[in-house]
Amino acid sequence: MDNNDVPIGAIQKILGHENRTTTEIYLHSIGNAERDTIEIYEQAIQKSLIKSLIAKKEEPRQMPGAMHN
């Protein structure tokens, strides 16, 4: 989020930090391994969302006014 210009106040709120300094410490202490892990996680979430949207489009649609059995 920090790399994508999300305001630090929003990041603080999402992480549940009462103190902005705590958020800043976490943001500055994240190393490359953690950044890579977060990127992999975000890609997996995106793929899952795309699959879900595709599955919804493929579901048969019922005609309006059709009787349910």
CHARMM-style PDB file with segment names, atoms N, HN, CA, C and O in Angstrom:
ATOM      1  N   MET     1       0.829  -1.187   0.000  1.00  0.00      PROA
ATOM      2  CA  MET     1       0.000   0.000   0.000  1.00  0.00      PROA
ATOM      3  C   MET     1       0.875   1.252   0.000  1.00  0.00      PROA
ATOM      4  O   MET     1       0.602   2.223  -0.707  1.00  0.00      PROA
ATOM      5  N   ASP     2       1.916   1.206   0.799  1.00  0.00      PROA
ATOM      6  HN  ASP     2       2.138   0.417   1.373  1.00  0.00      PROA
ATOM      7  CA  ASP     2       2.818   2.356   0.880  1.00  0.00      PROA
ATOM      8  C   ASP     2       3.461   2.627  -0.469  1.00  0.00      PROA
ATOM      9  O   ASP     2       3.628   3.782  -0.862  1.00  0.00      PROA
ATOM     10  N   ASN     3       3.821   1.562  -1.182  1.00  0.00      PROA
ATOM     11  HN  ASN     3       3.685   0.624  -0.864  1.00  0.00      PROA
ATOM     12  CA  ASN     3       4.451   1.715  -2.505  1.00  0.00      PROA
ATOM     13  C   ASN     3       3.467   2.228  -3.551  1.00  0.00      PROA
ATOM     14  O   ASN     3       3.882   2.698  -4.610  1.00  0.00      PROA
ATOM     15  N   ASN     4       2.186   2.145  -3.271  1.00  0.00      PROA
ATOM     16  HN  ASN     4       1.848   1.763  -2.411  1.00  0.00      PROA
ATOM     17  CA  ASN     4       1.158   2.610  -4.207  1.00  0.00      PROA
ATOM     18  C   ASN     4       0.493   3.897  -3.729  1.00  0.00      PROA
ATOM     19  O   ASN     4      -0.648   4.194  -4.085  1.00  0.00      PROA
ATOM     20  N   ASP     5       1.219   4.643  -2.926  1.00  0.00      PROA
ATOM     21  HN  ASP     5       2.146   4.402  -2.637  1.00  0.00      PROA
ATOM     22  CA  ASP     5       0.806   5.977  -2.472  1.00  0.00      PROA
ATOM     23  C   ASP     5      -0.493   6.011  -1.668  1.00  0.00      PROA
ATOM     24  O   ASP     5      -1.223   7.002  -1.696  1.00  0.00      PROA
ATOM     25  N   VAL     6      -0.776   4.919  -0.951  1.00  0.00      PROA
ATOM     26  HN  VAL     6      -0.183   4.114  -0.929  1.00  0.00      PROA
ATOM     27  CA  VAL     6      -1.912   4.940  -0.033  1.00  0.00      PROA
ATOM     28  C   VAL     6      -1.491   5.806   1.155  1.00  0.00      PROA
ATOM     29  O   VAL     6      -0.402   5.608   1.694  1.00  0.00      PROA
ATOM     30  N   PRO     7      -2.319   6.752   1.573  1.00  0.00      PROA
ATOM     31  CA  PRO     7      -1.949   7.614   2.693  1.00  0.00      PROA
ATOM     32  C   PRO     7      -1.645   6.806   3.952  1.00  0.00      PROA
ATOM     33  O   PRO     7      -2.331   5.830   4.254  1.00  0.00      PROA
ATOM     34  N   ILE     8      -0.614   7.220   4.680  1.00  0.00      PROA
ATOM     35  HN  ILE     8      -0.057   8.013   4.435  1.00  0.00      PROA
ATOM     36  CA  ILE     8      -0.204   6.473   5.870  1.00  0.00      PROA
ATOM     37  C   ILE     8      -1.323   6.386   6.899  1.00  0.00      PROA
ATOM     38  O   ILE     8      -1.412   5.405   7.637  1.00  0.00      PROA
ATOM     39  N   GLY     9      -2.178   7.404   6.955  1.00  0.00      PROA
ATOM     40  HN  GLY     9      -2.106   8.201   6.356  1.00  0.00      PROA
ATOM     41  CA  GLY     9      -3.312   7.359   7.880  1.00  0.00      PROA
ATOM     42  C   GLY     9      -4.270   6.218   7.555  1.00  0.00      PROA
ATOM     43  O   GLY     9      -4.825   5.591   8.457  1.00  0.00      PROA
ATOM     44  N   ALA    10      -4.462   5.954   6.270  1.00  0.00      PROA
ATOM     45  HN  ALA    10      -4.011   6.464   5.538  1.00  0.00      PROA
ATOM     46  CA  ALA    10      -5.332   4.844   5.857  1.00  0.00      PROA
ATOM     47  C   ALA    10      -4.679   3.506   6.192  1.00  0.00      PROA
ATOM     48  O   ALA    10      -5.348   2.579   6.647  1.00  0.00      PROA
ATOM     49  N   ILE    11      -3.379   3.412   5.966  1.00  0.00      PROA
ATOM     50  HN  ILE    11      -2.836   4.166   5.596  1.00  0.00      PROA
ATOM     51  CA  ILE    11      -2.656   2.176   6.293  1.00  0.00      PROA
ATOM     52  C   ILE    11      -2.734   1.938   7.798  1.00  0.00      PROA
ATOM     53  O   ILE    11      -2.975   0.816   8.242  1.00  0.00      PROA
ATOM     54  N   GLN    12      -2.530   2.985   8.572  1.00  0.00      PROA
ATOM     55  HN  GLN    12      -2.334   3.897   8.211  1.00  0.00      PROA
ATOM     56  CA  GLN    12      -2.604   2.905  10.038  1.00  0.00      PROA
ATOM     57  C   GLN    12      -3.955   2.358  10.468  1.00  0.00      PROA
ATOM     58  O   GLN    12      -4.030   1.493  11.341  1.00  0.00      PROA
ATOM     59  N   LYS    13      -5.015   2.857   9.863  1.00  0.00      PROA
ATOM     60  HN  LYS    13      -4.954   3.560   9.155  1.00  0.00      PROA
ATOM     61  CA  LYS    13      -6.371   2.423  10.210  1.00  0.00      PROA
ATOM     62  C   LYS    13      -6.582   0.947   9.859  1.00  0.00      PROA
ATOM     63  O   LYS    13      -7.140   0.187  10.650  1.00  0.00      PROA
ATOM     64  N   ILE    14      -6.131   0.553   8.669  1.00  0.00      PROA
ATOM     65  HN  ILE    14      -5.678   1.171   8.026  1.00  0.00      PROA
ATOM     66  CA  ILE    14      -6.288  -0.837   8.224  1.00  0.00      PROA
ATOM     67  C   ILE    14      -5.547  -1.796   9.146  1.00  0.00      PROA
ATOM     68  O   ILE    14      -6.054  -2.868   9.478  1.00  0.00      PROA
ATOM     69  N   LEU    15      -4.333  -1.401   9.561  1.00  0.00      PROA
ATOM     70  HN  LEU    15      -3.921  -0.531   9.291  1.00  0.00      PROA
ATOM     71  CA  LEU    15      -3.529  -2.263  10.428  1.00  0.00      PROA
ATOM     72  C   LEU    15      -3.958  -2.207  11.884  1.00  0.00      PROA
ATOM     73  O   LEU    15      -3.523  -3.022  12.698  1.00  0.00      PROA
ATOM     74  N   GLY    16      -4.820  -1.234  12.215  1.00  0.00      PROA
ATOM     75  HN  GLY    16      -5.173  -0.572  11.554  1.00  0.00      PROA
ATOM     76  CA  GLY    16      -5.330  -1.136  13.576  1.00  0.00      PROA
ATOM     77  C   GLY    16      -4.342  -0.523  14.561  1.00  0.00      PROA
ATOM     78  O   GLY    16      -4.433  -0.769  15.763  1.00  0.00      PROA
ATOM     79  N   HSD    17      -3.401   0.272  14.062  1.00  0.00      PROA
ATOM     80  HN  HSD    17      -3.328   0.472  13.085  1.00  0.00      PROA
ATOM     81  CA  HSD    17      -2.433   0.913  14.943  1.00  0.00      PROA
ATOM     82  C   HSD    17      -3.027   2.193  15.523  1.00  0.00      PROA
ATOM     83  O   HSD    17      -3.583   3.015  14.794  1.00  0.00      PROA
ATOM     84  N   GLU    18      -2.905   2.354  16.826  1.00  0.00      PROA
ATOM     85  HN  GLU    18      -2.453   1.686  17.418  1.00  0.00      PROA
ATOM     86  CA  GLU    18      -3.377   3.591  17.452  1.00  0.00      PROA
ATOM     87  C   GLU    18      -2.418   4.735  17.163  1.00  0.00      PROA
ATOM     88  O   GLU    18      -2.831   5.890  17.057  1.00  0.00      PROA
ATOM     89  N   ASN    19      -1.142   4.411  17.037  1.00  0.00      PROA
ATOM     90  HN  ASN    19      -0.807   3.472  17.123  1.00  0.00      PROA
ATOM     91  CA  ASN    19      -0.109   5.418  16.884  1.00  0.00      PROA
ATOM     92  C   ASN    19       0.477   5.365  15.475  1.00  0.00      PROA
ATOM     93  O   ASN    19       0.871   4.300  15.001  1.00  0.00      PROA
ATOM     94  N   ARG    20       0.529   6.488  14.827  1.00  0.00      PROA
ATOM     95  HN  ARG    20       0.209   7.353  15.213  1.00  0.00      PROA
ATOM     96  CA  ARG    20       1.085   6.578  13.466  1.00  0.00      PROA
ATOM     97  C   ARG    20       2.542   6.107  13.431  1.00  0.00      PROA
ATOM     98  O   ARG    20       2.978   5.514  12.444  1.00  0.00      PROA
ATOM     99  N   THR    21       3.284   6.364  14.488  1.00  0.00      PROA
ATOM    100  HN  THR    21       2.930   6.846  15.290  1.00  0.00      PROA
ATOM    101  CA  THR    21       4.693   5.963  14.554  1.00  0.00      PROA
ATOM    102  C   THR    21       4.834   4.450  14.434  1.00  0.00      PROA
ATOM    103  O   THR    21       5.777   3.965  13.809  1.00  0.00      PROA
ATOM    104  N   THR    22       3.917   3.710  15.021  1.00  0.00      PROA
ATOM    105  HN  THR    22       3.152   4.105  15.530  1.00  0.00      PROA
ATOM    106  CA  THR    22       3.943   2.245  14.923  1.00  0.00      PROA
ATOM    107  C   THR    22       3.841   1.820  13.462  1.00  0.00      PROA
ATOM    108  O   THR    22       4.579   0.942  13.015  1.00  0.00      PROA
ATOM    109  N   THR    23       2.944   2.431  12.731  1.00  0.00      PROA
ATOM    110  HN  THR    23       2.344   3.144  13.094  1.00  0.00      PROA
ATOM    111  CA  THR    23       2.776   2.128  11.313  1.00  0.00      PROA
ATOM    112  C   THR    23       4.054   2.453  10.551  1.00  0.00      PROA
ATOM    113  O   THR    23       4.498   1.666   9.715  1.00  0.00      PROA
ATOM    114  N   GLU    24       4.639   3.598  10.834  1.00  0.00      PROA
ATOM    115  HN  GLU    24       4.278   4.237  11.513  1.00  0.00      PROA
ATOM    116  CA  GLU    24       5.878   3.989  10.152  1.00  0.00      PROA
ATOM    117  C   GLU    24       6.996   2.999  10.423  1.00  0.00      PROA
ATOM    118  O   GLU    24       7.769   2.672   9.522  1.00  0.00      PROA
ATOM    119  N   ILE    25       7.089   2.515  11.667  1.00  0.00      PROA
ATOM    120  HN  ILE    25       6.462   2.780  12.398  1.00  0.00      PROA
ATOM    121  CA  ILE    25       8.123   1.519  12.015  1.00  0.00      PROA
ATOM    122  C   ILE    25       7.918   0.255  11.195  1.00  0.00      PROA
ATOM    123  O   ILE    25       8.874  -0.282  10.636  1.00  0.00      PROA
ATOM    124  N   TYR    26       6.686  -0.222  11.117  1.00  0.00      PROA
ATOM    125  HN  TYR    26       5.910   0.215  11.572  1.00  0.00      PROA
ATOM    126  CA  TYR    26       6.408  -1.433  10.343  1.00  0.00      PROA
ATOM    127  C   TYR    26       6.727  -1.231   8.866  1.00  0.00      PROA
ATOM    128  O   TYR    26       7.314  -2.107   8.231  1.00  0.00      PROA
ATOM    129  N   LEU    27       6.346  -0.095   8.324  1.00  0.00      PROA
ATOM    130  HN  LEU    27       5.869   0.617   8.840  1.00  0.00      PROA
ATOM    131  CA  LEU    27       6.584   0.160   6.902  1.00  0.00      PROA
ATOM    132  C   LEU    27       8.073   0.200   6.582  1.00  0.00      PROA
ATOM    133  O   LEU    27       8.498  -0.269   5.526  1.00  0.00      PROA
ATOM    134  N   HSD    28       8.851   0.750   7.477  1.00  0.00      PROA
ATOM    135  HN  HSD    28       8.506   1.131   8.335  1.00  0.00      PROA
ATOM    136  CA  HSD    28      10.294   0.870   7.220  1.00  0.00      PROA
ATOM    137  C   HSD    28      11.056  -0.411   7.550  1.00  0.00      PROA
ATOM    138  O   HSD    28      12.190  -0.587   7.103  1.00  0.00      PROA
ATOM    139  N   SER    29      10.444  -1.311   8.330  1.00  0.00      PROA
ATOM    140  HN  SER    29       9.523  -1.168   8.693  1.00  0.00      PROA
ATOM    141  CA  SER    29      11.144  -2.534   8.713  1.00  0.00      PROA
ATOM    142  C   SER    29      10.876  -3.707   7.772  1.00  0.00      PROA
ATOM    143  O   SER    29      11.507  -4.757   7.893  1.00  0.00      PROA
ATOM    144  N   ILE    30       9.950  -3.535   6.846  1.00  0.00      PROA
ATOM    145  HN  ILE    30       9.437  -2.682   6.749  1.00  0.00      PROA
ATOM    146  CA  ILE    30       9.633  -4.622   5.915  1.00  0.00      PROA
ATOM    147  C   ILE    30      10.767  -4.764   4.912  1.00  0.00      PROA
ATOM    148  O   ILE    30      11.151  -3.804   4.245  1.00  0.00      PROA
ATOM    149  N   GLY    31      11.293  -5.972   4.818  1.00  0.00      PROA
ATOM    150  HN  GLY    31      10.981  -6.753   5.360  1.00  0.00      PROA
ATOM    151  CA  GLY    31      12.390  -6.245   3.894  1.00  0.00      PROA
ATOM    152  C   GLY    31      11.893  -6.810   2.581  1.00  0.00      PROA
ATOM    153  O   GLY    31      10.688  -6.934   2.366  1.00  0.00      PROA
ATOM    154  N   ASN    32      12.823  -7.153   1.701  1.00  0.00      PROA
ATOM    155  HN  ASN    32      13.803  -7.053   1.876  1.00  0.00      PROA
ATOM    156  CA  ASN    32      12.480  -7.678   0.375  1.00  0.00      PROA
ATOM    157  C   ASN    32      11.717  -8.992   0.454  1.00  0.00      PROA
ATOM    158  O   ASN    32      10.798  -9.212  -0.336  1.00  0.00      PROA
ATOM    159  N   ALA    33      12.072  -9.867   1.381  1.00  0.00      PROA
ATOM    160  HN  ALA    33      12.818  -9.689   2.022  1.00  0.00      PROA
ATOM    161  CA  ALA    33      11.383 -11.158   1.497  1.00  0.00      PROA
ATOM    162  C   ALA    33       9.905 -10.937   1.818  1.00  0.00      PROA
ATOM    163  O   ALA    33       9.033 -11.590   1.245  1.00  0.00      PROA
ATOM    164  N   GLU    34       9.635 -10.016   2.735  1.00  0.00      PROA
ATOM    165  HN  GLU    34      10.343  -9.486   3.201  1.00  0.00      PROA
ATOM    166  CA  GLU    34       8.246  -9.721   3.093  1.00  0.00      PROA
ATOM    167  C   GLU    34       7.513  -9.062   1.929  1.00  0.00      PROA
ATOM    168  O   GLU    34       6.348  -9.368   1.675  1.00  0.00      PROA
ATOM    169  N   ARG    35       8.190  -8.160   1.225  1.00  0.00      PROA
ATOM    170  HN  ARG    35       9.136  -7.911   1.432  1.00  0.00      PROA
ATOM    171  CA  ARG    35       7.558  -7.508   0.069  1.00  0.00      PROA
ATOM    172  C   ARG    35       7.225  -8.540  -1.007  1.00  0.00      PROA
ATOM    173  O   ARG    35       6.149  -8.494  -1.604  1.00  0.00      PROA
ATOM    174  N   ASP    36       8.144  -9.462  -1.251  1.00  0.00      PROA
ATOM    175  HN  ASP    36       9.017  -9.498  -0.766  1.00  0.00      PROA
ATOM    176  CA  ASP    36       7.892 -10.519  -2.241  1.00  0.00      PROA
ATOM    177  C   ASP    36       6.716 -11.388  -1.822  1.00  0.00      PROA
ATOM    178  O   ASP    36       5.881 -11.760  -2.646  1.00  0.00      PROA
ATOM    179  N   THR    37       6.657 -11.709  -0.531  1.00  0.00      PROA
ATOM    180  HN  THR    37       7.335 -11.406   0.139  1.00  0.00      PROA
ATOM    181  CA  THR    37       5.565 -12.529  -0.010  1.00  0.00      PROA
ATOM    182  C   THR    37       4.227 -11.818  -0.172  1.00  0.00      PROA
ATOM    183  O   THR    37       3.241 -12.437  -0.573  1.00  0.00      PROA
ATOM    184  N   ILE    38       4.185 -10.541   0.132  1.00  0.00      PROA
ATOM    185  HN  ILE    38       4.986 -10.039   0.458  1.00  0.00      PROA
ATOM    186  CA  ILE    38       2.959  -9.760  -0.018  1.00  0.00      PROA
ATOM    187  C   ILE    38       2.543  -9.722  -1.483  1.00  0.00      PROA
ATOM    188  O   ILE    38       1.356  -9.836  -1.791  1.00  0.00      PROA
ATOM    189  N   GLU    39       3.499  -9.564  -2.384  1.00  0.00      PROA
ATOM    190  HN  GLU    39       4.463  -9.471  -2.134  1.00  0.00      PROA
ATOM    191  CA  GLU    39       3.187  -9.521  -3.814  1.00  0.00      PROA
ATOM    192  C   GLU    39       2.580 -10.846  -4.283  1.00  0.00      PROA
ATOM    193  O   GLU    39       1.615 -10.855  -5.047  1.00  0.00      PROA
ATOM    194  N   ILE    40       3.146 -11.954  -3.827  1.00  0.00      PROA
ATOM    195  HN  ILE    40       3.930 -11.947  -3.206  1.00  0.00      PROA
ATOM    196  CA  ILE    40       2.620 -13.280  -4.181  1.00  0.00      PROA
ATOM    197  C   ILE    40       1.191 -13.429  -3.649  1.00  0.00      PROA
ATOM    198  O   ILE    40       0.314 -13.935  -4.349  1.00  0.00      PROA
ATOM    199  N   TYR    41       0.964 -12.991  -2.415  1.00  0.00      PROA
ATOM    200  HN  TYR    41       1.676 -12.580  -1.846  1.00  0.00      PROA
ATOM    201  CA  TYR    41      -0.366 -13.055  -1.812  1.00  0.00      PROA
ATOM    202  C   TYR    41      -1.369 -12.232  -2.617  1.00  0.00      PROA
ATOM    203  O   TYR    41      -2.474 -12.693  -2.905  1.00  0.00      PROA
ATOM    204  N   GLU    42      -0.977 -11.013  -2.977  1.00  0.00      PROA
ATOM    205  HN  GLU    42      -0.079 -10.638  -2.743  1.00  0.00      PROA
ATOM    206  CA  GLU    42      -1.877 -10.146  -3.741  1.00  0.00      PROA
ATOM    207  C   GLU    42      -2.208 -10.743  -5.104  1.00  0.00      PROA
ATOM    208  O   GLU    42      -3.343 -10.630  -5.568  1.00  0.00      PROA
ATOM    209  N   GLN    43      -1.229 -11.376  -5.750  1.00  0.00      PROA
ATOM    210  HN  GLN    43      -0.308 -11.467  -5.373  1.00  0.00      PROA
ATOM    211  CA  GLN    43      -1.481 -12.018  -7.040  1.00  0.00      PROA
ATOM    212  C   GLN    43      -2.450 -13.180  -6.886  1.00  0.00      PROA
ATOM    213  O   GLN    43      -3.322 -13.381  -7.732  1.00  0.00      PROA
ATOM    214  N   ALA    44      -2.303 -13.946  -5.812  1.00  0.00      PROA
ATOM    215  HN  ALA    44      -1.595 -13.783  -5.125  1.00  0.00      PROA
ATOM    216  CA  ALA    44      -3.200 -15.073  -5.572  1.00  0.00      PROA
ATOM    217  C   ALA    44      -4.627 -14.588  -5.331  1.00  0.00      PROA
ATOM    218  O   ALA    44      -5.577 -15.188  -5.832  1.00  0.00      PROA
ATOM    219  N   ILE    45      -4.782 -13.515  -4.575  1.00  0.00      PROA
ATOM    220  HN  ILE    45      -4.010 -13.027  -4.167  1.00  0.00      PROA
ATOM    221  CA  ILE    45      -6.112 -12.949  -4.320  1.00  0.00      PROA
ATOM    222  C   ILE    45      -6.734 -12.481  -5.631  1.00  0.00      PROA
ATOM    223  O   ILE    45      -7.915 -12.717  -5.885  1.00  0.00      PROA
ATOM    224  N   GLN    46      -5.933 -11.816  -6.461  1.00  0.00      PROA
ATOM    225  HN  GLN    46      -4.973 -11.624  -6.254  1.00  0.00      PROA
ATOM    226  CA  GLN    46      -6.436 -11.311  -7.742  1.00  0.00      PROA
ATOM    227  C   GLN    46      -6.883 -12.467  -8.641  1.00  0.00      PROA
ATOM    228  O   GLN    46      -7.940 -12.387  -9.266  1.00  0.00      PROA
ATOM    229  N   LYS    47      -6.090 -13.540  -8.712  1.00  0.00      PROA
ATOM    230  HN  LYS    47      -5.231 -13.605  -8.204  1.00  0.00      PROA
ATOM    231  CA  LYS    47      -6.460 -14.701  -9.521  1.00  0.00      PROA
ATOM    232  C   LYS    47      -7.750 -15.324  -9.006  1.00  0.00      PROA
ATOM    233  O   LYS    47      -8.607 -15.725  -9.793  1.00  0.00      PROA
ATOM    234  N   SER    48      -7.891 -15.406  -7.682  1.00  0.00      PROA
ATOM    235  HN  SER    48      -7.195 -15.081  -7.042  1.00  0.00      PROA
ATOM    236  CA  SER    48      -9.090 -15.973  -7.086  1.00  0.00      PROA
ATOM    237  C   SER    48     -10.317 -15.134  -7.420  1.00  0.00      PROA
ATOM    238  O   SER    48     -11.380 -15.673  -7.726  1.00  0.00      PROA
ATOM    239  N   LEU    49     -10.167 -13.827  -7.360  1.00  0.00      PROA
ATOM    240  HN  LEU    49      -9.303 -13.389  -7.112  1.00  0.00      PROA
ATOM    241  CA  LEU    49     -11.273 -12.929  -7.684  1.00  0.00      PROA
ATOM    242  C   LEU    49     -11.685 -13.075  -9.149  1.00  0.00      PROA
ATOM    243  O   LEU    49     -12.875 -13.111  -9.462  1.00  0.00      PROA
ATOM    244  N   ILE    50     -10.710 -13.158 -10.033  1.00  0.00      PROA
ATOM    245  HN  ILE    50      -9.743 -13.129  -9.779  1.00  0.00      PROA
ATOM    246  CA  ILE    50     -10.997 -13.312 -11.469  1.00  0.00      PROA
ATOM    247  C   ILE    50     -11.731 -14.631 -11.715  1.00  0.00      PROA
ATOM    248  O   ILE    50     -12.706 -14.670 -12.465  1.00  0.00      PROA
ATOM    249  N   LYS    51     -11.256 -15.721 -11.079  1.00  0.00      PROA
ATOM    250  HN  LYS    51     -10.463 -15.690 -10.470  1.00  0.00      PROA
ATOM    251  CA  LYS    51     -11.917 -17.018 -11.243  1.00  0.00      PROA
ATOM    252  C   LYS    51     -13.354 -16.963 -10.748  1.00  0.00      PROA
ATOM    253  O   LYS    51     -14.252 -17.541 -11.359  1.00  0.00      PROA
ATOM    254  N   SER    52     -13.566 -16.267  -9.642  1.00  0.00      PROA
ATOM    255  HN  SER    52     -12.836 -15.798  -9.145  1.00  0.00      PROA
ATOM    256  CA  SER    52     -14.910 -16.142  -9.081  1.00  0.00      PROA
ATOM    257  C   SER    52     -15.827 -15.370 -10.032  1.00  0.00      PROA
ATOM    258  O   SER    52     -16.978 -15.752 -10.243  1.00  0.00      PROA
ATOM    259  N   LEU    53     -15.311 -14.295 -10.597  1.00  0.00      PROA
ATOM    260  HN  LEU    53     -14.376 -13.985 -10.426  1.00  0.00      PROA
ATOM    261  CA  LEU    53     -16.114 -13.512 -11.535  1.00  0.00      PROA
ATOM    262  C   LEU    53     -16.444 -14.306 -12.791  1.00  0.00      PROA
ATOM    263  O   LEU    53     -17.559 -14.223 -13.306  1.00  0.00      PROA
ATOM    264  N   ILE    54     -15.483 -15.070 -13.282  1.00  0.00      PROA
ATOM    265  HN  ILE    54     -14.578 -15.137 -12.864  1.00  0.00      PROA
ATOM    266  CA  ILE    54     -15.715 -15.900 -14.470  1.00  0.00      PROA
ATOM    267  C   ILE    54     -16.759 -16.963 -14.160  1.00  0.00      PROA
ATOM    268  O   ILE    54     -17.648 -17.212 -14.974  1.00  0.00      PROA
ATOM    269  N   ALA    55     -16.663 -17.590 -12.997  1.00  0.00      PROA
ATOM    270  HN  ALA    55     -15.941 -17.388 -12.335  1.00  0.00      PROA
ATOM    271  CA  ALA    55     -17.624 -18.633 -12.618  1.00  0.00      PROA
ATOM    272  C   ALA    55     -19.040 -18.057 -12.529  1.00  0.00      PROA
ATOM    273  O   ALA    55     -20.002 -18.715 -12.923  1.00  0.00      PROA
ATOM    274  N   LYS    56     -19.168 -16.844 -12.018  1.00  0.00      PROA
ATOM    275  HN  LYS    56     -18.386 -16.309 -11.698  1.00  0.00      PROA
ATOM    276  CA  LYS    56     -20.495 -16.224 -11.926  1.00  0.00      PROA
ATOM    277  C   LYS    56     -21.080 -15.950 -13.302  1.00  0.00      PROA
ATOM    278  O   LYS    56     -22.288 -16.082 -13.503  1.00  0.00      PROA
ATOM    279  N   LYS    57     -20.234 -15.572 -14.245  1.00  0.00      PROA
ATOM    280  HN  LYS    57     -19.253 -15.465 -14.082  1.00  0.00      PROA
ATOM    281  CA  LYS    57     -20.720 -15.314 -15.604  1.00  0.00      PROA
ATOM    282  C   LYS    57     -21.166 -16.599 -16.278  1.00  0.00      PROA
ATOM    283  O   LYS    57     -22.057 -16.581 -17.128  1.00  0.00      PROA
ATOM    284  N   GLU    58     -20.549 -17.719 -15.903  1.00  0.00      PROA
ATOM    285  HN  GLU    58     -19.825 -17.734 -15.213  1.00  0.00      PROA
ATOM    286  CA  GLU    58     -20.857 -18.995 -16.547  1.00  0.00      PROA
ATOM    287  C   GLU    58     -22.065 -19.682 -15.938  1.00  0.00      PROA
ATOM    288  O   GLU    58     -22.568 -20.647 -16.512  1.00  0.00      PROA
ATOM    289  N   GLU    59     -22.549 -19.212 -14.785  1.00  0.00      PROA
ATOM    290  HN  GLU    59     -22.139 -18.428 -14.318  1.00  0.00      PROA
ATOM    291  CA  GLU    59     -23.720 -19.819 -14.158  1.00  0.00      PROA
ATOM    292  C   GLU    59     -24.936 -19.604 -15.047  1.00  0.00      PROA
ATOM    293  O   GLU    59     -25.142 -18.503 -15.557  1.00  0.00      PROA
ATOM    294  N   PRO    60     -25.735 -20.634 -15.237  1.00  0.00      PROA
ATOM    295  CA  PRO    60     -26.935 -20.453 -16.064  1.00  0.00      PROA
ATOM    296  C   PRO    60     -27.875 -19.454 -15.417  1.00  0.00      PROA
ATOM    297  O   PRO    60     -28.093 -19.476 -14.205  1.00  0.00      PROA
ATOM    298  N   ARG    61     -28.415 -18.599 -16.225  1.00  0.00      PROA
ATOM    299  HN  ARG    61     -28.238 -18.581 -17.209  1.00  0.00      PROA
ATOM    300  CA  ARG    61     -29.333 -17.581 -15.728  1.00  0.00      PROA
ATOM    301  C   ARG    61     -30.765 -18.043 -15.941  1.00  0.00      PROA
ATOM    302  O   ARG    61     -31.111 -18.613 -16.975  1.00  0.00      PROA
ATOM    303  N   GLN    62     -31.575 -17.784 -14.945  1.00  0.00      PROA
ATOM    304  HN  GLN    62     -31.294 -17.321 -14.105  1.00  0.00      PROA
ATOM    305  CA  GLN    62     -32.975 -18.184 -15.024  1.00  0.00      PROA
ATOM    306  C   GLN    62     -33.770 -17.069 -15.702  1.00  0.00      PROA
ATOM    307  O   GLN    62     -33.533 -15.884 -15.471  1.00  0.00      PROA
ATOM    308  N   MET    63     -34.694 -17.470 -16.521  1.00  0.00      PROA
ATOM    309  HN  MET    63     -34.887 -18.434 -16.708  1.00  0.00      PROA
ATOM    310  CA  MET    63     -35.529 -16.502 -17.218  1.00  0.00      PROA
ATOM    311  C   MET    63     -36.446 -15.823 -16.202  1.00  0.00      PROA
ATOM    312  O   MET    63     -36.944 -16.469 -15.280  1.00  0.00      PROA
ATOM    313  N   PRO    64     -36.664 -14.536 -16.370  1.00  0.00      PROA
ATOM    314  CA  PRO    64     -37.598 -13.841 -15.471  1.00  0.00      PROA
ATOM    315  C   PRO    64     -38.977 -14.496 -15.531  1.00  0.00      PROA
ATOM    316  O   PRO    64     -39.483 -14.822 -16.605  1.00  0.00      PROA
ATOM    317  N   GLY    65     -39.569 -14.678 -14.351  1.00  0.00      PROA
ATOM    318  HN  GLY    65     -39.158 -14.413 -13.479  1.00  0.00      PROA
ATOM    319  CA  GLY    65     -40.913 -15.260 -14.279  1.00  0.00      PROA
ATOM    320  C   GLY    65     -40.923 -16.771 -14.392  1.00  0.00      PROA
ATOM    321  O   GLY    65     -41.996 -17.374 -14.370  1.00  0.00      PROA
ATOM    322  N   ALA    66     -39.753 -17.411 -14.512  1.00  0.00      PROA
ATOM    323  HN  ALA    66     -38.881 -16.921 -14.530  1.00  0.00      PROA
ATOM    324  CA  ALA    66     -39.699 -18.878 -14.640  1.00  0.00      PROA
ATOM    325  C   ALA    66     -40.081 -19.500 -13.312  1.00  0.00      PROA
ATOM    326  O   ALA    66     -39.798 -18.941 -12.253  1.00  0.00      PROA
ATOM    327  N   MET    67     -40.718 -20.644 -13.367  1.00  0.00      PROA
ATOM    328  HN  MET    67     -40.948 -21.098 -14.227  1.00  0.00      PROA
ATOM    329  CA  MET    67     -41.132 -21.359 -12.178  1.00  0.00      PROA
ATOM    330  C   MET    67     -39.943 -22.084 -11.585  1.00  0.00      PROA
ATOM    331  O   MET    67     -39.112 -22.627 -12.313  1.00  0.00      PROA
ATOM    332  N   HSD    68     -39.860 -22.093 -10.253  1.00  0.00      PROA
ATOM    333  HN  HSD    68     -40.536 -21.652  -9.662  1.00  0.00      PROA
ATOM    334  CA  HSD    68     -38.808 -22.836  -9.543  1.00  0.00      PROA
ATOM    335  C   HSD    68     -39.319 -24.224  -9.223  1.00  0.00      PROA
ATOM    336  O   HSD    68     -40.466 -24.382  -8.806  1.00  0.00      PROA
ATOM    337  N   ASN    69     -38.491 -25.224  -9.409  1.00  0.00      PROA
ATOM    338  HN  ASN    69     -37.559 -25.096  -9.747  1.00  0.00      PROA
ATOM    339  CA  ASN    69     -38.864 -26.604  -9.074  1.00  0.00      PROA
ATOM    340  C   ASN    69     -38.211 -27.042  -7.802  1.00  0.00      PROA
ATOM    341  OT1 ASN    69     -38.410 -28.176  -7.365  1.00  0.00      PROA
TER     342      ASN     69
END
